[in-house]
Amino acid sequence: MAFYVYILQCIDGTFYTGYTKNIEERIKQHQNGNGARYTKAHKPQKIAYVELHESRSKAMKREREIKKFTRQQKIDLINTQNSSHSEL
């Protein structure tokens, strides 16, 4: 089963990192204020980054890694993914 690690950019410019097995449903939950306490106070603006993992444990491990990143490291990670997509 696939799991996703994602970063949301919130309206105030902050980032929220999470993991899920159903990315579409989880984003809807965040948008409706039912996702996480953080996104209730900091409304999500867009999905900034997504990674796919083959297991829940790998996704959880990666989520913990990303949550420890500095703001600049998260921006660099987001930019790396966005630049690779622009080449397609």
ZAMARGU-4260 file (C-alpha; in steps of 0.2 Angstrom, whole numbers, plus 5000, padded with zeros to 4 digits):
<rodrens>
0) 5000/5000/5000 | 5006/5017/4996 | 5008/5031/5008 | 5012/5050/5005 | 5022/5063/5014
5) 5016/5080/5010 | 5020/5098/5014 | 5006/5111/5014 | 5009/5129/5012 | 4998/5139/5023
10) 4990/5156/5020 | 5002/5164/5033 | 5017/5157/5024 | 5021/5143/5036 | 5022/5125/5032
15) 5013/5109/5038 | 5020/5092/5036 | 5010/5076/5037 | 5008/5059/5030 | 4993/5049/5024
20) 4987/5034/5013 | 4974/5045/5004 | 4981/5062/4999 | 4965/5069/4991 | 4954/5065/5006
25) 4967/5071/5019 | 4969/5088/5009 | 4950/5089/5010 | 4950/5086/5029 | 4963/5100/5031
30) 4953/5112/5020 | 4937/5109/5030 | 4946/5112/5047 | 4946/5093/5052 | 4964/5089/5047
35) 4975/5094/5061 | 4975/5107/5075 | 4989/5117/5066 | 4979/5118/5050 | 4964/5124/5059
40) 4973/5140/5065 | 4984/5141/5049 | 4973/5138/5034 | 4981/5128/5020 | 4984/5137/5004
45) 4991/5124/4993 | 5000/5108/4992 | 5018/5112/4991 | 5027/5095/4990 | 5022/5077/4990
50) 5033/5061/4991 | 5027/5043/4988 | 5032/5029/5000 | 5029/5010/5000 | 5025/5008/5018
55) 5018/5018/5033 | 5034/5016/5043 | 5044/5024/5029 | 5032/5038/5027 | 5032/5041/5046
60) 5051/5041/5046 | 5052/5053/5032 | 5039/5065/5040 | 5049/5066/5056 | 5064/5070/5046
65) 5056/5084/5036 | 5048/5091/5052 | 5066/5093/5059 | 5071/5103/5043 | 5073/5122/5044
70) 5062/5133/5035 | 5075/5135/5021 | 5078/5117/5020 | 5059/5114/5017 | 5059/5128/5004
75) 5074/5120/4995 | 5065/5103/4995 | 5049/5110/4988 | 5060/5119/4974 | 5069/5103/4970
80) 5052/5095/4966 | 5045/5109/4957 | 5060/5111/4946 | 5060/5093/4942 | 5042/5094/4937
85) 5044/5109/4926 | 5056/5099/4915 | 5043/5087/4910
</rodrens>
